[in-house]
Amino acid sequence: ALLVTFYKGEDDELSDVLDAEEEAEPDAPSLDASGLDAGLDGGSAADSLAGPAAGRKAGAWNGQLEGMRILRRRFANLRDQAAVRVNSGAVGSDGVWIAKPKEPLSTAAPAIYALEWKKPQTMRGVAIKEVDGELTEIDAWTGPADAAIDIEGSAHWEKVGQYIPRRRMDHGGFAGHNALAHYMDDTVDFGRDVTTRAIRLRVVSQWKTDTREGSCAKGGLGLDPSRCRVFGVAPLQALGGEAPVSPLLAERLEIVDGKSGKVEREIAIARPSYLAYAPDGTLYAVSDGRVVRVTLDGGSHVPVIESLKKTGPIACDQQGNIYIYDGANDRRVVEVFDAAGKPLRTVGEPGGQRIGPWNPRRLAEVTALTV
């Protein structure tokens, strides 16, 4: 269970507005401490909050929670210890950066938002309130600890993440309509702990077209190749102390009795997807983008094929050869390997379908294979 408690500070900027609303609607429901205590002490908090606020002190105020992202791991926010630097525009008192680029966003002319610390900090990733842009590259500073940091330079920066946000869709009547969402927040996991004195977000492109799934930016703004806004970034330092999670919780193969439906065995495997049996009984699986020979007794799985760009469906022929669809845009072919992972041949022409005469050797999407 989570209990979220709101505290009214002495310099609450909304106090005047809230007090005015209190005078205008004296019977409005309240989320003040007395209402919560009524529920926690055994009474009904719902009754206390739903009914007239009899006996409530003048100046009582309401708290409101408009969204929450729950993370399993424990993190510390390193934002307050950092200095913010940008390459154009200014960061407002609310923490929102409105860039002022002189040309459309590009890899050569990105909008840059950097966070810099006096001493190196260790972080696992970032939480992003919202970025108004199509593609953001995230870099960590790798230069000397006492060197001046050039946020626009290319030296001493290492890419640690990439962010493509969800778009707002301003089509009324559709379930995905979210144009009025306060923020399109998200997180980026670096995949490892990174120790650095600075990180930077390089927004290198803006949306160029509207689609049914995305048609506007925050505030209902349309397309503008030179616009960039960053509404907030929180570097996250993993604190540890969480209870360990069994690898069988979410990433596993289940061996099920075909008659009874009873699960006989569970096998841990990283990010499993497609499976195929060879005639000799060997089980192959696509695991974390690789083809592995599954060890059914619980040992380590043996990598067999690791050369594909986007590993798709898999099948085996009577000789034990392995057929795999590579779905990368510049591939879209079926690669054939022997049981040891040696390439034998390619089925199809690379690159997928093209405008023009029909070519049966060019594939589009392959969802299953059989030989």
VMD Tcl script that draws the C-alpha trace (Angstrom):
set ca {
  {0.00 0.00 0.00}
  {1.06 3.58 -0.66}
  {0.06 6.63 1.35}
  {0.68 9.97 -0.35}
  {0.55 12.92 2.01}
  {0.38 16.53 0.85}
  {1.88 19.36 2.89}
  {1.05 23.02 2.38}
  {4.18 25.14 2.46}
  {4.29 28.60 3.99}
  {4.90 30.22 0.61}
  {2.37 28.24 -1.38}
  {1.82 30.24 -4.58}
  {-1.71 28.84 -4.91}
  {-2.85 29.69 -1.41}
  {-4.71 32.82 -2.43}
  {-6.54 30.98 -5.21}
  {-7.41 28.06 -2.96}
  {-8.61 30.34 -0.18}
  {-10.86 32.15 -2.66}
  {-12.31 28.82 -3.81}
  {-12.84 27.82 -0.18}
  {-14.92 30.95 0.46}
  {-16.91 30.42 -2.74}
  {-17.61 26.72 -2.06}
  {-17.51 26.14 1.73}
  {-19.10 22.68 1.35}
  {-16.56 21.37 -1.19}
  {-14.90 18.02 -0.31}
  {-11.52 18.30 1.37}
  {-8.34 16.23 1.35}
  {-6.91 17.93 4.40}
  {-5.32 16.03 7.28}
  {-8.55 15.82 9.28}
  {-10.33 14.05 6.45}
  {-7.54 11.51 6.01}
  {-7.28 10.93 9.74}
  {-10.97 10.14 9.89}
  {-10.46 7.21 7.56}
  {-7.21 6.04 9.15}
  {-8.67 6.10 12.66}
  {-11.37 3.61 11.75}
  {-13.98 6.00 10.47}
  {-14.86 6.40 6.83}
  {-12.48 8.71 5.01}
  {-14.83 8.49 2.04}
  {-17.69 9.78 4.17}
  {-15.51 12.56 5.54}
  {-14.37 13.62 2.08}
  {-17.73 13.25 0.37}
  {-19.91 15.10 2.84}
  {-19.97 18.74 3.88}
  {-16.78 19.90 5.57}
  {-18.45 20.73 8.84}
  {-16.15 22.26 11.39}
  {-13.29 22.58 8.91}
  {-10.81 25.32 9.66}
  {-10.83 28.43 7.50}
  {-8.16 28.30 4.82}
  {-8.26 24.51 4.45}
  {-7.04 23.39 1.04}
  {-7.25 20.45 -1.33}
  {-4.38 18.31 -2.62}
  {-4.57 16.77 -6.08}
  {-2.56 13.95 -7.64}
  {-2.82 13.88 -11.43}
  {-0.50 10.99 -12.17}
  {2.13 8.68 -10.74}
  {4.72 6.31 -12.16}
  {5.60 3.47 -9.79}
  {9.09 2.02 -10.15}
  {10.02 -1.29 -8.61}
  {13.58 -0.25 -7.84}
  {14.46 2.52 -5.41}
  {16.05 5.63 -6.92}
  {17.38 9.00 -5.83}
  {16.77 12.06 -8.01}
  {20.09 13.81 -8.73}
  {18.48 16.80 -10.44}
  {18.69 19.28 -7.54}
  {22.49 18.97 -7.26}
  {23.03 19.66 -10.97}
  {23.50 22.86 -12.92}
  {21.47 23.10 -16.12}
  {23.16 24.31 -19.30}
  {21.58 24.75 -22.74}
  {22.84 25.83 -26.14}
  {19.98 28.24 -26.92}
  {16.93 29.82 -25.33}
  {16.45 29.75 -21.58}
  {15.19 27.56 -18.76}
  {12.21 29.10 -17.00}
  {11.57 29.23 -13.26}
  {9.29 26.21 -13.70}
  {12.19 24.18 -15.10}
  {10.87 24.17 -18.66}
  {13.41 24.79 -21.40}
  {12.22 26.45 -24.60}
  {15.03 26.24 -27.13}
  {15.61 28.91 -29.75}
  {17.48 27.13 -32.55}
  {18.43 29.13 -35.62}
  {17.76 26.25 -38.01}
  {15.78 22.99 -38.13}
  {16.90 20.34 -35.66}
  {19.42 17.86 -37.02}
  {22.37 15.75 -35.95}
  {24.65 18.58 -37.02}
  {22.54 21.25 -35.30}
  {20.85 19.69 -32.27}
  {19.12 21.38 -29.37}
  {21.20 20.52 -26.29}
  {20.06 20.30 -22.66}
  {22.84 19.34 -20.22}
  {23.03 18.59 -16.51}
  {26.44 19.13 -14.87}
  {27.67 18.25 -11.37}
  {30.70 19.45 -9.42}
  {31.65 15.84 -8.65}
  {31.03 12.60 -10.57}
  {27.63 11.01 -9.97}
  {26.51 7.44 -10.60}
  {23.17 6.97 -12.34}
  {21.26 4.18 -14.02}
  {19.03 6.26 -16.29}
  {16.75 9.27 -16.49}
  {13.08 10.00 -15.96}
  {11.72 12.41 -18.56}
  {8.70 14.61 -17.93}
  {8.28 15.35 -21.63}
  {10.43 16.22 -24.62}
  {8.95 18.04 -27.59}
  {11.00 16.38 -30.32}
  {11.14 13.20 -32.36}
  {14.54 11.78 -31.43}
  {16.79 12.52 -28.45}
  {20.31 11.11 -28.05}
  {21.59 10.91 -24.45}
  {25.35 11.21 -23.82}
  {27.55 10.96 -20.73}
  {30.74 12.99 -20.22}
  {33.90 10.85 -20.17}
  {36.54 13.59 -20.04}
  {38.97 14.48 -17.23}
  {37.37 15.16 -13.86}
  {38.77 18.69 -13.68}
  {38.28 19.68 -17.33}
  {35.80 22.28 -18.54}
  {32.80 20.59 -20.17}
  {31.91 21.64 -23.71}
  {28.26 20.66 -24.08}
  {28.37 21.19 -27.87}
  {31.61 19.34 -28.56}
  {32.05 15.77 -29.76}
  {35.16 14.85 -27.74}
  {34.77 13.05 -24.40}
  {31.11 12.19 -24.85}
  {29.71 8.65 -24.92}
  {26.20 7.76 -26.04}
  {24.37 5.94 -23.23}
  {20.76 6.08 -24.37}
  {18.21 7.11 -26.96}
  {14.68 8.39 -26.52}
  {11.76 8.43 -28.95}
  {8.68 9.78 -27.12}
  {5.08 8.76 -27.53}
  {3.15 11.32 -29.54}
  {-0.04 13.13 -28.60}
  {-3.04 12.23 -30.73}
  {-5.59 14.99 -31.25}
  {-8.37 13.01 -32.93}
  {-11.53 13.22 -30.87}
  {-13.65 10.09 -30.57}
  {-10.68 7.71 -30.55}
  {-9.59 5.78 -27.49}
  {-6.04 7.01 -28.00}
  {-7.00 10.69 -27.78}
  {-4.46 12.13 -25.33}
  {-3.84 15.65 -26.60}
  {-4.83 17.11 -23.22}
  {-2.57 14.89 -21.12}
  {-0.52 17.04 -18.75}
  {2.74 15.28 -19.65}
  {3.86 12.34 -21.77}
  {6.37 11.09 -19.22}
  {8.75 8.17 -19.66}
  {12.02 6.66 -18.47}
  {15.26 5.69 -20.21}
  {17.35 2.85 -18.75}
  {21.06 3.07 -19.61}
  {21.33 -0.67 -19.06}
  {24.19 -0.18 -16.61}
  {25.37 2.24 -13.95}
  {27.12 5.26 -15.50}
  {29.45 7.47 -13.46}
  {29.93 10.92 -14.93}
  {30.12 14.65 -14.21}
  {27.56 15.53 -16.87}
  {24.89 14.14 -19.14}
  {23.33 15.86 -22.12}
  {20.18 15.40 -24.15}
  {20.68 16.16 -27.84}
  {17.32 16.60 -29.56}
  {18.36 15.87 -33.14}
  {15.04 15.84 -35.00}
  {11.46 17.05 -34.80}
  {8.38 15.25 -36.10}
  {7.94 15.85 -39.83}
  {4.51 14.34 -40.49}
  {1.22 13.84 -38.73}
  {-0.30 10.39 -38.35}
  {-3.48 9.03 -36.89}
  {-1.45 7.95 -33.84}
  {0.27 11.31 -33.41}
  {-0.80 14.71 -34.60}
  {0.21 17.40 -32.12}
  {2.66 18.48 -29.44}
  {1.91 19.72 -25.92}
  {-0.34 22.75 -26.11}
  {-1.87 21.56 -29.38}
  {1.10 22.79 -31.40}
  {1.53 21.49 -34.93}
  {4.61 20.67 -36.96}
  {7.67 22.91 -36.66}
  {11.10 21.47 -37.56}
  {12.86 24.13 -35.45}
  {10.86 23.76 -32.23}
  {12.24 22.04 -29.14}
  {11.03 22.00 -25.54}
  {12.20 19.97 -22.55}
  {9.75 19.99 -19.63}
  {11.90 18.22 -17.07}
  {14.62 15.59 -16.65}
  {15.48 13.62 -13.49}
  {18.73 11.61 -13.45}
  {18.09 8.48 -11.40}
  {20.63 6.88 -9.06}
  {19.77 3.31 -8.08}
  {19.83 2.94 -4.30}
  {19.53 -0.85 -4.12}
  {18.02 -2.79 -1.25}
  {15.19 -4.37 -3.25}
  {14.23 -7.98 -2.72}
  {15.71 -10.20 -5.46}
  {13.39 -11.23 -8.29}
  {13.37 -14.79 -9.57}
  {14.40 -14.98 -13.26}
  {11.41 -17.30 -13.71}
  {8.98 -14.49 -12.88}
  {8.65 -13.09 -16.40}
  {11.34 -14.58 -18.65}
  {10.90 -18.32 -18.88}
  {9.88 -21.29 -20.99}
  {7.22 -23.61 -19.61}
  {7.15 -27.31 -20.43}
  {3.51 -28.40 -20.22}
  {2.04 -31.89 -20.27}
  {-0.03 -32.06 -23.45}
  {-2.78 -34.18 -21.90}
  {-3.22 -32.76 -18.43}
  {-2.08 -29.19 -19.08}
  {0.12 -29.37 -15.99}
  {3.33 -27.33 -16.01}
  {6.12 -29.86 -15.55}
  {9.13 -27.61 -15.71}
  {10.14 -23.96 -16.01}
  {13.35 -22.84 -17.72}
  {14.76 -19.35 -17.21}
  {15.77 -17.61 -20.45}
  {16.39 -13.95 -21.27}
  {13.76 -12.26 -23.46}
  {12.54 -15.41 -25.24}
  {10.43 -15.25 -28.40}
  {10.45 -17.73 -31.31}
  {11.05 -21.47 -30.82}
  {11.89 -24.37 -33.13}
  {12.66 -28.07 -32.65}
  {15.25 -29.83 -34.81}
  {14.64 -33.47 -35.87}
  {17.19 -34.69 -33.30}
  {15.18 -33.11 -30.49}
  {17.35 -30.01 -30.04}
  {15.29 -26.98 -29.01}
  {16.36 -23.62 -30.42}
  {15.04 -20.30 -29.16}
  {15.46 -16.66 -30.00}
  {16.76 -15.14 -26.76}
  {17.61 -11.45 -26.45}
  {18.07 -11.21 -30.22}
  {20.30 -14.29 -30.49}
  {19.56 -17.88 -31.46}
  {20.52 -20.21 -28.61}
  {20.47 -23.96 -28.07}
  {18.23 -24.38 -25.04}
  {19.62 -26.44 -22.18}
  {16.63 -28.25 -20.74}
  {18.32 -29.32 -17.51}
  {18.66 -25.74 -16.24}
  {22.22 -25.05 -17.37}
  {23.44 -22.13 -19.48}
  {21.97 -21.88 -22.96}
  {24.49 -22.11 -25.81}
  {24.62 -19.20 -28.31}
  {24.53 -20.51 -31.90}
  {23.78 -17.50 -34.11}
  {24.47 -13.88 -33.15}
  {24.95 -12.17 -36.52}
  {21.36 -11.14 -37.33}
  {20.18 -7.54 -37.03}
  {16.54 -8.23 -36.14}
  {15.96 -11.88 -35.37}
  {12.52 -13.12 -36.32}
  {10.72 -16.46 -36.81}
  {12.80 -19.64 -36.86}
  {12.39 -23.18 -38.26}
  {14.48 -26.32 -38.86}
  {14.54 -28.73 -41.83}
  {15.01 -32.50 -41.78}
  {18.79 -32.13 -41.95}
  {18.84 -29.96 -38.84}
  {19.60 -26.71 -40.70}
  {18.21 -23.54 -39.12}
  {16.12 -20.99 -41.07}
  {15.70 -17.51 -39.56}
  {14.01 -14.40 -40.84}
  {16.06 -11.21 -40.41}
  {13.51 -8.39 -40.24}
  {15.89 -5.41 -40.36}
  {14.81 -2.88 -43.00}
  {17.92 -3.39 -45.11}
  {17.65 -7.21 -44.84}
  {14.15 -8.77 -44.83}
  {15.51 -12.13 -45.94}
  {15.65 -15.69 -44.58}
  {19.14 -16.74 -43.56}
  {20.02 -20.44 -43.49}
  {22.65 -21.90 -41.12}
  {23.82 -25.39 -40.24}
  {23.43 -26.76 -36.73}
  {26.77 -25.27 -35.69}
  {25.72 -21.77 -36.81}
  {27.71 -21.72 -40.08}
  {25.99 -19.59 -42.79}
  {24.81 -21.67 -45.76}
  {22.72 -19.41 -47.97}
  {20.22 -16.54 -48.12}
  {16.62 -16.86 -49.30}
  {15.26 -13.68 -50.87}
  {16.72 -10.36 -51.96}
  {17.74 -7.86 -49.28}
  {15.77 -4.67 -48.74}
  {12.16 -5.83 -48.73}
  {9.48 -4.93 -51.23}
  {9.94 -2.02 -53.61}
  {7.61 0.07 -55.74}
  {7.49 -1.39 -59.23}
  {6.95 -4.79 -60.85}
  {6.23 -7.68 -58.49}
  {9.36 -9.52 -57.36}
  {8.56 -12.77 -55.51}
  {12.05 -12.84 -54.00}
  {11.43 -9.67 -52.03}
  {9.73 -10.21 -48.65}
  {7.72 -7.79 -46.55}
  {6.76 -9.11 -43.11}
  {7.27 -12.74 -42.09}
  {5.38 -13.85 -38.99}
  {6.06 -17.61 -39.09}
  {8.27 -20.13 -40.90}
  {7.96 -23.82 -41.71}
  {10.18 -26.02 -43.85}
}
mol new
graphics top color blue
foreach p $ca { graphics top sphere $p radius 0.5 }
foreach p [lrange $ca 0 end-1] q [lrange $ca 1 end] { graphics top cylinder $p $q radius 0.2 }
display resetview
